Structures are given as structure tokens and as C-alpha cells.
Amino acid sequence: MVSAKQIYDYINSIAPFDTQMDFDNAGLLIGDFNCKSQKVLISLDADMAVINEATAIGANIVITHHPIIFHPLKSVLCDTAVYAAVKNGITVISAHTNLDIAPKGVNDSLAEAAGVKADEYLNDECTLIGHFDREYSSSELAEKLKTSLNINGLRFTPVNDHIHTAAVSCGAGGGSIYLAAQYHTDAFITGEIKHHEMIFANEHHISVFDLGHYNSEKIIVDRLADMLNHQFNDTSFVKSKVFSDKTMYL
């Protein structure tokens, strides 16, 4: 049976919490370092369904990527995940931007799935600059991303059909398109990008691959579960079965 402190210390060893970005709120966010559990639930987010799932399976500890508490709270109402976690004695640890930039973390995992070999890490911007082993057209790379990430769809701009290099920035990484241009990459792979950033990319002949925030980061849940199960063989770390971003594709 593992304690929250043991889990925190292990995550801190692979993705130090003090490397999180200034705006972030990663760490032990609800509960007690002394909390112990035979089963630990891992999810990208902790909504009410995830907290109820943890309660149902007897998981006293939940690990999330996105912080269950991000902005200062002005109230904690009974229909919220924070209230449910406290009421049910569930400890929540969130590893966010510290895990994004860690070796084998979210951005590394996304780049690996995309087939991007890292040449340079720009961790202050959560961006990886790299190359492919072969040339791709925009449509070929889009199909590769759908398959390797097991996603139902993505949006992309076919403005460059000679893709050798790419910038990768998971989650809401659209602002890193300016770094992609600075490094003269052929493609930009991210989870969210704004309209004006997309226009900038088009003007610089950079093909953008917008996976959706959830799709660009869900890969870390399996990887984190594998690492924790290997580290603590007397505890079961399980992936949430109920959480998704609820996106439908027609």
C-alpha cells in the first residue's frame, strides 16, 4: 500500500514540481500526504465522475494532469469535484506543466507518438523542436497522427507538403507557433491554436496540426500508470474509465 507522499516524491523525482510554470498550481492539492491506498486512480482531469469512480473502486488517492484547483476558489459547493473529494476523503495530486516538460513527460510522449525526433527543448515555452526520419505531406502526417494517437479526427492546414521538421507543443500550445517560425519548422503539432495564430502559420507556410487539447495529452495517462505500477508493485495504479472530453465527431 502506497502513501500520497511516496507518490509525490516519485513524481517529483521524474518531473520536479518546482519546474512548473508561474501560472500553474501543481502538487498535493487536496488531502493528506499520509493518506494510503491499495488502489490509485489516474486521469487527465478530476471531474465529479472521476471522484465518484475513485470512491466506487476504493481509490483513496487520485492523480491528475490538470489541477483540480487551478484558480483561487471563492466557494466550494456540493455539486463540485473539490467538494466530493474532500467529503469522501480522497487525496488529489496534480502534475501539470512540470510533467509537460519532463523527460518522457507529456510533450515527449506526444512527439514520440508523432515520430518527431527531438533536436532541441524549449522548456520555458513547453516546446520541442525536432525532425522526422522521412518526408511527409500534410495529409500523410494527419493520417499518421490519427492512427498513432488513436483519435477520431483533427484539423490541419495543408500549406506545406514537404514536411521534414516540426515544433511540438502539447495542450494549449498555440502561442508557440512563433517559435516554430523562428526555427523554420515545416509543421506545428499542438492541442489548441487560436485563429490569429493559425493565420500567422499560413503566412509562414507552416502546416498546423490541431489535435484538440485532450487528444494531445491523453497519452500521458497510460505512460504514468505504467511508470507508477513499475515503481510501486504492491499498489494498483489504474486509468480512469469514465473521463473523456466528451467530444463527438460527425
Protein Blocks (a to p, Z undefined) as FASTA:
>chain_A
ZZfklmmmmmmmmmcfklpcfkbccdjfbhcfklccfbdcddfbdcfklmmmmmmnopab
dcdfbdfblbdcfbdcfkbfklmmmmnopacdddfklmmmpghilklmmmmmnopacfbd
cfknopacdddfbdcdfklmmmmmmmmnopabdcdddfbfcdfbdcddehjlllmmmmmm
mnopabdcdfbdcfklmmmmmmnopacddebjklmmmmmmmmmmmmmmmmmmmbccdddf
kbcehiacZZ
